[in-house]
Amino acid sequence: MPLAKSLARVALAAALPLALSAAPALAQVQQGNPNAANESMSSMSTTRSLQQGSTTQNNTTMMNIQRSQSTTPPPAPAPIPRGGSMGR
């Protein structure tokens, strides 16, 4: 009997990730609408493309900031006074 229980647990542990990964996909599709799957995939694609565009803009902005900081020369040191009359 203990062997049967352990085999059942192994089978359940192997099947659980498959069941969990399939649940969100099934939840997004409306059974009465034949185009529901296409509409769902289209909206997910649109969302991903907007996220990618936003990420691209952020990366471009950060790269431009880094470039401008790396090409800005350091401030020149203060001139050193040379001989002559100081304080007059």
C-alpha positions as CSV (number, residue, x, y, z in Angstrom):
1,M,0.0,0.0,0.0
2,P,2.8,2.6,0.7
3,L,4.2,2.0,-2.8
4,A,0.9,2.8,-4.4
5,K,0.6,6.0,-2.4
6,S,4.1,7.1,-3.3
7,L,3.4,6.4,-7.0
8,A,0.2,8.3,-6.8
9,R,2.1,11.3,-5.3
10,V,4.7,11.1,-8.0
11,A,2.0,11.0,-10.7
12,L,0.2,14.0,-9.1
13,A,3.4,16.0,-8.8
14,A,4.2,15.4,-12.5
15,A,0.7,16.3,-13.7
16,L,0.2,19.4,-11.5
17,P,2.6,21.7,-13.5
18,L,0.9,20.7,-16.7
19,A,-2.5,21.4,-15.3
20,L,-1.5,24.8,-13.9
21,S,0.2,26.0,-17.1
22,A,-2.9,25.1,-19.2
23,A,-5.4,26.9,-16.8
24,P,-4.6,30.5,-17.8
25,A,-4.8,29.7,-21.5
26,L,-8.2,28.1,-21.1
27,A,-9.4,31.0,-18.9
28,Q,-8.8,33.5,-21.7
29,V,-10.9,31.8,-24.4
30,Q,-14.6,32.3,-24.4
31,Q,-16.3,29.1,-25.4
32,G,-19.2,30.7,-27.3
33,N,-17.1,33.0,-29.5
34,P,-15.1,31.3,-32.3
35,N,-12.8,34.3,-32.6
36,A,-12.1,34.6,-28.9
37,A,-8.7,32.8,-29.1
38,N,-7.6,35.1,-32.0
39,E,-8.8,38.2,-30.2
40,S,-7.0,37.1,-27.0
41,M,-3.7,36.4,-28.8
42,S,-4.1,39.7,-30.7
43,S,-4.5,41.7,-27.5
44,M,-1.6,39.9,-25.8
45,S,0.6,40.6,-28.9
46,T,-0.4,44.3,-28.7
47,T,0.5,44.5,-25.0
48,R,3.8,42.8,-25.6
49,S,4.7,45.2,-28.5
50,L,3.8,48.2,-26.3
51,Q,5.9,46.9,-23.5
52,Q,8.8,46.3,-25.9
53,G,8.4,49.9,-27.4
54,S,8.5,51.4,-23.9
55,T,11.6,49.3,-22.9
56,T,13.3,50.4,-26.2
57,Q,12.6,54.1,-25.5
58,N,13.9,53.7,-21.9
59,N,17.0,52.0,-23.0
60,T,17.7,54.6,-25.7
61,T,17.2,57.4,-23.2
62,M,19.6,55.8,-20.7
63,M,22.2,55.2,-23.4
64,N,22.0,58.8,-24.5
65,I,22.4,60.0,-20.9
66,Q,25.5,57.7,-20.5
67,R,27.0,59.0,-23.7
68,S,26.5,62.6,-22.8
69,Q,28.1,62.0,-19.4
70,S,31.1,60.1,-20.8
71,T,31.8,62.8,-23.5
72,T,31.6,65.8,-21.1
73,P,35.2,66.9,-20.3
74,P,36.0,67.2,-16.6
75,P,36.1,70.8,-15.3
76,A,39.4,72.6,-15.8
77,P,41.5,73.1,-12.7
78,A,41.7,76.7,-11.4
79,P,44.6,78.7,-12.8
80,I,47.7,78.9,-10.6
81,P,48.9,82.4,-10.0
82,R,52.4,83.0,-11.3
83,G,54.7,85.5,-9.6
84,G,54.2,89.2,-9.9
85,S,52.4,91.5,-7.6
86,M,49.8,89.6,-5.6
87,G,47.3,91.3,-3.4
88,R,48.1,94.9,-4.5
